Amino acid sequence: MLKSVEGIYRDGHILLLEAPPGVGESRVIVTFIPGGGTVDLRDRGIDEAQAADLRARLKSFAGDWDRPEMSAYDAR
């Protein structure tokens, strides 16, 4: 079964942002994601004013999203 784990490539090394569950040693395939993890909002039809409004409206949820138990929803 394939498992995906996010990581960062830097200076010829890959740093995993989390430990892959149930994997001790394994071959891997590395896929480089363009843009360094940023999202181009214009490509999605969102301008600066809309982005600012969205950030302001979602700010009240940040405390909930950052709680450790919310990581259960990150499983892929």
MMTF fields as JSON, N, C-alpha, C and O atoms, coordinates in Angstrom:
{
  "mmtfVersion": "1.0.0",
  "mmtfProducer": "UNKNOWN",
  "numBonds": 303,
  "numAtoms": 304,
  "numGroups": 76,
  "numChains": 1,
  "numModels": 1,
  "chainsPerModel": [1],
  "groupsPerChain": [76],
  "chainIdList": ["A"],
  "bondAtomList": [4, 2, 8, 6, 12, 10, 16, 14, 20, 18, 24, 22, 28, 26, 32, 30, 36, 34, 40, 38, 44, 42, 48, 46, 52, 50, 56, 54, 60, 58, 64, 62, 68, 66, 72, 70, 76, 74, 80, 78, 84, 82, 88, 86, 92, 90, 96, 94, 100, 98, 104, 102, 108, 106, 112, 110, 116, 114, 120, 118, 124, 122, 128, 126, 132, 130, 136, 134, 140, 138, 144, 142, 148, 146, 152, 150, 156, 154, 160, 158, 164, 162, 168, 166, 172, 170, 176, 174, 180, 178, 184, 182, 188, 186, 192, 190, 196, 194, 200, 198, 204, 202, 208, 206, 212, 210, 216, 214, 220, 218, 224, 222, 228, 226, 232, 230, 236, 234, 240, 238, 244, 242, 248, 246, 252, 250, 256, 254, 260, 258, 264, 262, 268, 266, 272, 270, 276, 274, 280, 278, 284, 282, 288, 286, 292, 290, 296, 294, 300, 298],
  "bondOrderList": [1, 1, 1, 1, 1, 1, 1, 1, 1, 1, 1, 1, 1, 1, 1, 1, 1, 1, 1, 1, 1, 1, 1, 1, 1, 1, 1, 1, 1, 1, 1, 1, 1, 1, 1, 1, 1, 1, 1, 1, 1, 1, 1, 1, 1, 1, 1, 1, 1, 1, 1, 1, 1, 1, 1, 1, 1, 1, 1, 1, 1, 1, 1, 1, 1, 1, 1, 1, 1, 1, 1, 1, 1, 1, 1],
  "groupList": [{"groupName": "MET", "atomNameList": ["N", "CA", "C", "O"], "elementList": ["N", "C", "C", "O"], "formalChargeList": [0, 0, 0, 0], "bondAtomList": [1, 0, 2, 1, 3, 2], "bondOrderList": [1, 1, 2], "singleLetterCode": "M", "chemCompType": "L-PEPTIDE LINKING"}, {"groupName": "LEU", "atomNameList": ["N", "CA", "C", "O"], "elementList": ["N", "C", "C", "O"], "formalChargeList": [0, 0, 0, 0], "bondAtomList": [1, 0, 2, 1, 3, 2], "bondOrderList": [1, 1, 2], "singleLetterCode": "L", "chemCompType": "L-PEPTIDE LINKING"}, {"groupName": "LYS", "atomNameList": ["N", "CA", "C", "O"], "elementList": ["N", "C", "C", "O"], "formalChargeList": [0, 0, 0, 0], "bondAtomList": [1, 0, 2, 1, 3, 2], "bondOrderList": [1, 1, 2], "singleLetterCode": "K", "chemCompType": "L-PEPTIDE LINKING"}, {"groupName": "SER", "atomNameList": ["N", "CA", "C", "O"], "elementList": ["N", "C", "C", "O"], "formalChargeList": [0, 0, 0, 0], "bondAtomList": [1, 0, 2, 1, 3, 2], "bondOrderList": [1, 1, 2], "singleLetterCode": "S", "chemCompType": "L-PEPTIDE LINKING"}, {"groupName": "VAL", "atomNameList": ["N", "CA", "C", "O"], "elementList": ["N", "C", "C", "O"], "formalChargeList": [0, 0, 0, 0], "bondAtomList": [1, 0, 2, 1, 3, 2], "bondOrderList": [1, 1, 2], "singleLetterCode": "V", "chemCompType": "L-PEPTIDE LINKING"}, {"groupName": "GLU", "atomNameList": ["N", "CA", "C", "O"], "elementList": ["N", "C", "C", "O"], "formalChargeList": [0, 0, 0, 0], "bondAtomList": [1, 0, 2, 1, 3, 2], "bondOrderList": [1, 1, 2], "singleLetterCode": "E", "chemCompType": "L-PEPTIDE LINKING"}, {"groupName": "GLY", "atomNameList": ["N", "CA", "C", "O"], "elementList": ["N", "C", "C", "O"], "formalChargeList": [0, 0, 0, 0], "bondAtomList": [1, 0, 2, 1, 3, 2], "bondOrderList": [1, 1, 2], "singleLetterCode": "G", "chemCompType": "PEPTIDE LINKING"}, {"groupName": "ILE", "atomNameList": ["N", "CA", "C", "O"], "elementList": ["N", "C", "C", "O"], "formalChargeList": [0, 0, 0, 0], "bondAtomList": [1, 0, 2, 1, 3, 2], "bondOrderList": [1, 1, 2], "singleLetterCode": "I", "chemCompType": "L-PEPTIDE LINKING"}, {"groupName": "TYR", "atomNameList": ["N", "CA", "C", "O"], "elementList": ["N", "C", "C", "O"], "formalChargeList": [0, 0, 0, 0], "bondAtomList": [1, 0, 2, 1, 3, 2], "bondOrderList": [1, 1, 2], "singleLetterCode": "Y", "chemCompType": "L-PEPTIDE LINKING"}, {"groupName": "ARG", "atomNameList": ["N", "CA", "C", "O"], "elementList": ["N", "C", "C", "O"], "formalChargeList": [0, 0, 0, 0], "bondAtomList": [1, 0, 2, 1, 3, 2], "bondOrderList": [1, 1, 2], "singleLetterCode": "R", "chemCompType": "L-PEPTIDE LINKING"}, {"groupName": "ASP", "atomNameList": ["N", "CA", "C", "O"], "elementList": ["N", "C", "C", "O"], "formalChargeList": [0, 0, 0, 0], "bondAtomList": [1, 0, 2, 1, 3, 2], "bondOrderList": [1, 1, 2], "singleLetterCode": "D", "chemCompType": "L-PEPTIDE LINKING"}, {"groupName": "HIS", "atomNameList": ["N", "CA", "C", "O"], "elementList": ["N", "C", "C", "O"], "formalChargeList": [0, 0, 0, 0], "bondAtomList": [1, 0, 2, 1, 3, 2], "bondOrderList": [1, 1, 2], "singleLetterCode": "H", "chemCompType": "L-PEPTIDE LINKING"}, {"groupName": "ALA", "atomNameList": ["N", "CA", "C", "O"], "elementList": ["N", "C", "C", "O"], "formalChargeList": [0, 0, 0, 0], "bondAtomList": [1, 0, 2, 1, 3, 2], "bondOrderList": [1, 1, 2], "singleLetterCode": "A", "chemCompType": "L-PEPTIDE LINKING"}, {"groupName": "PRO", "atomNameList": ["N", "CA", "C", "O"], "elementList": ["N", "C", "C", "O"], "formalChargeList": [0, 0, 0, 0], "bondAtomList": [1, 0, 2, 1, 3, 2], "bondOrderList": [1, 1, 2], "singleLetterCode": "P", "chemCompType": "L-PEPTIDE LINKING"}, {"groupName": "THR", "atomNameList": ["N", "CA", "C", "O"], "elementList": ["N", "C", "C", "O"], "formalChargeList": [0, 0, 0, 0], "bondAtomList": [1, 0, 2, 1, 3, 2], "bondOrderList": [1, 1, 2], "singleLetterCode": "T", "chemCompType": "L-PEPTIDE LINKING"}, {"groupName": "PHE", "atomNameList": ["N", "CA", "C", "O"], "elementList": ["N", "C", "C", "O"], "formalChargeList": [0, 0, 0, 0], "bondAtomList": [1, 0, 2, 1, 3, 2], "bondOrderList": [1, 1, 2], "singleLetterCode": "F", "chemCompType": "L-PEPTIDE LINKING"}, {"groupName": "GLN", "atomNameList": ["N", "CA", "C", "O"], "elementList": ["N", "C", "C", "O"], "formalChargeList": [0, 0, 0, 0], "bondAtomList": [1, 0, 2, 1, 3, 2], "bondOrderList": [1, 1, 2], "singleLetterCode": "Q", "chemCompType": "L-PEPTIDE LINKING"}, {"groupName": "TRP", "atomNameList": ["N", "CA", "C", "O"], "elementList": ["N", "C", "C", "O"], "formalChargeList": [0, 0, 0, 0], "bondAtomList": [1, 0, 2, 1, 3, 2], "bondOrderList": [1, 1, 2], "singleLetterCode": "W", "chemCompType": "L-PEPTIDE LINKING"}],
  "groupTypeList": [0, 1, 2, 3, 4, 5, 6, 7, 8, 9, 10, 6, 11, 7, 1, 1, 1, 5, 12, 13, 13, 6, 4, 6, 5, 3, 9, 4, 7, 4, 14, 15, 7, 13, 6, 6, 6, 14, 4, 10, 1, 9, 10, 9, 6, 7, 10, 5, 12, 16, 12, 12, 10, 1, 9, 12, 9, 1, 2, 3, 15, 12, 6, 10, 17, 10, 9, 13, 5, 0, 3, 12, 8, 10, 12, 9],
  "groupIdList": [1, 2, 3, 4, 5, 6, 7, 8, 9, 10, 11, 12, 13, 14, 15, 16, 17, 18, 19, 20, 21, 22, 23, 24, 25, 26, 27, 28, 29, 30, 31, 32, 33, 34, 35, 36, 37, 38, 39, 40, 41, 42, 43, 44, 45, 46, 47, 48, 49, 50, 51, 52, 53, 54, 55, 56, 57, 58, 59, 60, 61, 62, 63, 64, 65, 66, 67, 68, 69, 70, 71, 72, 73, 74, 75, 76],
  "secStructList": [7, 7, 7, 7, 7, 7, 3, 3, 3, 3, 6, 6, 3, 3, 3, 3, 1, 1, 7, 7, 6, 6, 7, 1, 1, 7, 7, 7, 7, 7, 7, 7, 7, 4, 4, 4, 4, 7, 7, 7, 4, 4, 4, 4, 6, 7, 7, 2, 2, 2, 2, 2, 2, 2, 2, 2, 2, 2, 4, 4, 4, 2, 2, 2, 2, 6, 1, 4, 4, 4, 4, 4, 4, 4, 7, 7],
  "xCoordList": [0.842, 0.0, 0.885, 1.847, 0.577, 1.341, 0.966, -0.197, 1.966, 1.737, 2.417, 3.511, 1.788, 2.358, 2.667, 1.874, 3.847, 4.26, 4.89, 5.715, 4.51, 5.066, 6.481, 6.801, 7.313, 8.684, 9.236, 8.547, 10.489, 11.175, 12.522, 13.262, 12.839, 14.144, 15.037, 14.667, 16.219, 17.143, 18.568, 18.879, 19.423, 20.85, 21.091, 21.965, 20.321, 20.529, 19.932, 20.141, 19.197, 18.587, 17.083, 16.603, 16.352, 14.91, 14.589, 14.952, 13.908, 13.468, 11.975, 11.187, 11.586, 10.167, 9.53, 10.106, 8.354, 7.664, 6.891, 6.409, 6.776, 6.161, 6.709, 7.162, 6.668, 7.135, 6.055, 4.888, 6.423, 5.415, 4.979, 5.819, 3.697, 3.225, 3.445, 3.11, 4.006, 4.179, 5.268, 5.265, 6.2, 7.269, 8.614, 8.955, 9.378, 10.719, 11.759, 12.576, 11.721, 12.624, 11.848, 11.089, 12.035, 11.273, 11.925, 12.608, 11.712, 12.068, 11.089, 9.968, 11.504, 10.626, 10.638, 11.563, 9.61, 9.531, 9.318, 8.401, 10.156, 10.056, 9.467, 9.963, 8.426, 7.795, 7.991, 7.597, 8.59, 8.805, 7.59, 7.142, 7.062, 5.868, 6.31, 7.022, 5.905, 6.332, 5.765, 4.697, 6.483, 5.981, 6.317, 5.869, 7.074, 7.476, 6.326, 6.445, 5.213, 4.092, 3.146, 2.165, 3.424, 2.519, 1.403, 1.541, 0.317, -0.834, -0.994, -1.048, -1.07, -1.305, -2.808, -3.548, -3.243, -4.672, -5.272, -6.436, -4.497, -5.016, -5.395, -6.373, -4.603, -4.944, -6.283, -6.924, -6.694, -7.957, -9.069, -10.136, -8.799, -9.824, -10.063, -11.157, -9.06, -9.205, -8.24, -7.034, -8.774, -7.901, -7.462, -7.868, -6.627, -6.07, -7.152, -7.074, -8.156, -9.232, -10.021, -10.359, -10.313, -11.04, -10.209, -10.742, -8.902, -8.022, -7.977, -8.019, -7.891, -7.868, -9.172, -9.161, -10.287, -11.59, -11.684, -12.167, -11.225, -11.259, -10.389, -10.803, -9.168, -8.293, -8.965, -8.915, -9.596, -10.249, -11.395, -11.564, -12.19, -13.331, -12.905, -13.59, -11.77, -11.323, -10.42, -10.123, -9.988, -9.071, -9.629, -8.872, -10.928, -11.524, -11.393, -11.525, -11.136, -10.988, -9.554, -9.329, -8.578, -7.164, -6.858, -6.102, -7.426, -7.181, -7.603, -6.916, -8.732, -9.206, -8.316, -7.98, -7.934, -7.115, -5.758, -5.193, -5.233, -3.893, -3.876, -2.801, -5.018, -5.06, -4.501, -4.772, -3.722, -3.093, -4.077, -3.761, -5.242, -6.181, -6.757, -7.333, -6.605, -7.089, -6.224, -6.617, -5.059, -4.191, -4.863, -4.451, -5.892, -6.624, -7.251, -7.471, -7.544, -8.136, -7.106, -7.466, -5.811, -4.745, -4.406, -3.685, -4.9, -4.583, -5.01, -6.078, -4.134, -4.442, -4.59, -4.849],
  "yCoordList": [-1.183, 0.0, 1.243, 1.311, 2.217, 3.451, 4.373, 4.458, 5.056, 6.035, 7.32, 7.289, 8.448, 9.753, 10.512, 10.53, 11.144, 11.96, 13.222, 13.147, 14.366, 15.627, 15.816, 15.377, 16.457, 16.722, 17.941, 18.585, 18.251, 19.402, 18.933, 18.249, 19.298, 18.993, 20.205, 21.318, 19.996, 21.101, 20.567, 19.603, 21.174, 20.827, 19.341, 18.742, 18.749, 17.347, 16.343, 15.139, 16.812, 15.916, 16.156, 17.247, 15.133, 15.249, 15.122, 14.137, 16.123, 16.121, 15.835, 16.621, 14.71, 14.379, 15.181, 15.301, 15.726, 16.529, 15.683, 16.187, 14.387, 13.451, 12.057, 11.789, 11.195, 9.827, 9.035, 9.091, 8.296, 7.491, 6.334, 5.547, 6.221, 5.18, 3.776, 3.491, 2.914, 1.519, 1.231, 0.161, 2.153, 1.949, 2.018, 3.041, 0.929, 0.924, 1.266, 2.167, 0.542, 0.789, 0.517, -0.449, 1.37, 1.213, 1.982, 2.981, 1.514, 2.3, 3.459, 3.362, 4.559, 5.722, 6.291, 6.05, 7.037, 7.855, 9.28, 9.541, 10.193, 11.586, 12.415, 12.363, 13.168, 14.051, 15.483, 15.825, 16.317, 17.717, 18.537, 18.485, 19.294, 20.098, 21.521, 22.14, 22.05, 23.396, 24.462, 24.284, 25.567, 26.701, 26.691, 27.579, 25.74, 25.746, 25.666, 26.134, 25.08, 24.918, 26.101, 26.07, 27.153, 28.299, 28.074, 27.281, 28.766, 28.665, 30.0, 31.046, 29.971, 31.193, 31.44, 30.788, 32.389, 32.653, 33.186, 32.916, 33.938, 34.463, 33.337, 33.439, 32.245, 31.089, 30.488, 29.791, 30.759, 30.221, 31.271, 31.053, 32.419, 33.454, 34.254, 34.786, 34.356, 35.094, 36.279, 36.099, 37.495, 38.669, 38.972, 38.284, 40.011, 40.332, 40.679, 40.26, 41.438, 41.825, 40.6, 40.479, 39.695, 38.478, 37.593, 36.985, 37.522, 36.72, 37.29, 36.538, 38.62, 39.263, 39.001, 38.726, 39.084, 38.815, 37.37, 37.096, 36.456, 35.037, 34.75, 34.029, 35.325, 35.148, 35.653, 34.994, 36.824, 37.41, 36.533, 36.347, 35.989, 35.158, 33.807, 33.252, 33.263, 31.948, 32.019, 30.99, 33.21, 33.368, 32.77, 32.241, 32.849, 32.329, 30.813, 30.27, 30.122, 28.672, 28.219, 27.039, 29.13, 28.759, 27.988, 27.017, 28.402, 27.717, 26.259, 25.386, 26.0, 24.623, 23.82, 22.673, 24.407, 23.691, 23.298, 22.276, 24.106, 23.862, 22.89, 22.566, 22.427, 21.489, 20.134, 19.68, 19.48, 18.194, 17.127, 16.358, 17.062, 16.004, 16.196, 15.264, 17.368, 17.601, 16.896, 16.793, 16.414, 15.687, 14.399, 13.831, 13.947, 12.756, 12.986, 12.03, 14.238, 14.545, 14.685, 14.839, 14.63, 14.752, 13.423, 13.403, 12.318, 10.991, 10.912, 11.385, 10.292, 10.204, 8.787, 8.509],
  "zCoordList": [0.0, 0.0, 0.0, 0.764, -0.838, -0.902, 0.252, 0.647, 0.782, 1.846, 1.433, 0.869, 1.704, 1.373, 2.648, 3.59, 2.662, 3.795, 3.222, 2.312, 3.743, 3.261, 3.79, 4.895, 3.013, 3.417, 2.713, 1.922, 3.007, 2.405, 1.888, 2.595, 0.655, 0.066, 0.256, -0.12, 0.843, 1.09, 1.067, 1.767, 0.281, 0.227, -0.01, 0.616, -0.907, -1.249, -0.288, -0.442, 0.696, 1.688, 1.755, 1.446, 2.158, 2.336, 3.813, 4.457, 4.341, 5.743, 5.749, 5.225, 6.341, 6.438, 7.561, 8.642, 7.316, 8.322, 9.321, 10.335, 9.026, 9.97, 9.671, 8.558, 10.64, 10.437, 9.711, 10.099, 8.66, 7.981, 8.885, 9.322, 9.166, 10.074, 9.518, 8.368, 10.343, 9.976, 8.96, 8.351, 8.759, 7.785, 8.498, 9.09, 8.441, 9.015, 7.963, 8.152, 6.859, 5.74, 4.467, 4.393, 3.456, 2.231, 1.097, 1.322, -0.109, -1.277, -1.359, -0.859, -1.989, -2.082, -3.501, -4.276, -3.817, -5.015, -4.523, -3.744, -4.973, -4.532, -5.674, -6.799, -5.389, -6.365, -5.892, -4.777, -6.721, -6.36, -6.762, -7.908, -5.808, -6.021, -6.352, -5.561, -7.502, -7.88, -6.954, -6.368, -6.827, -6.073, -4.598, -3.872, -4.132, -2.733, -1.753, -0.62, -2.168, -1.249, -1.192, -0.45, -1.968, -1.969, -2.972, -3.903, -2.779, -3.664, -4.372, -3.725, -5.696, -6.465, -6.487, -7.223, -5.671, -5.54, -6.83, -7.129, -7.596, -8.863, -9.811, -10.551, -9.784, -10.613, -10.207, -10.993, -8.992, -8.48, -8.459, -7.885, -9.1, -9.221, -7.957, -7.769, -7.076, -5.822, -5.839, -6.006, -5.666, -5.642, -4.205, -3.267, -4.041, -2.713, -1.7, -0.545, -2.118, -1.196, -0.74, 0.437, -1.669, -1.316, -0.39, 0.539, -0.646, 0.206, 1.615, 2.589, 1.734, 3.052, 3.793, 4.993, 3.088, 3.703, 4.17, 5.269, 3.341, 3.702, 4.926, 5.834, 4.944, 6.118, 7.383, 8.422, 7.3, 8.474, 8.959, 10.164, 8.03, 8.427, 8.985, 9.845, 8.503, 8.963, 10.194, 10.801, 10.565, 11.698, 12.99, 13.804, 13.178, 14.411, 14.531, 15.627, 13.418, 13.443, 13.715, 13.985, 13.652, 13.758, 15.039, 15.006, 16.152, 17.416, 17.368, 17.899, 16.732, 16.597, 15.655, 15.95, 14.531, 13.552, 14.117, 13.729, 15.031, 15.568, 16.747, 17.252, 17.187, 18.309, 17.884, 16.773, 18.751, 18.395, 17.934, 17.026, 18.528, 18.168, 16.748, 16.187, 16.185, 14.83, 13.787, 12.625, 14.189, 13.247, 12.749, 11.737, 13.46, 13.017, 11.647, 10.904, 11.302, 10.017, 8.903, 7.736, 9.265, 8.277, 7.626, 6.628, 8.155, 7.613, 6.158, 5.77, 5.363, 3.919, 3.508, 2.337]
}
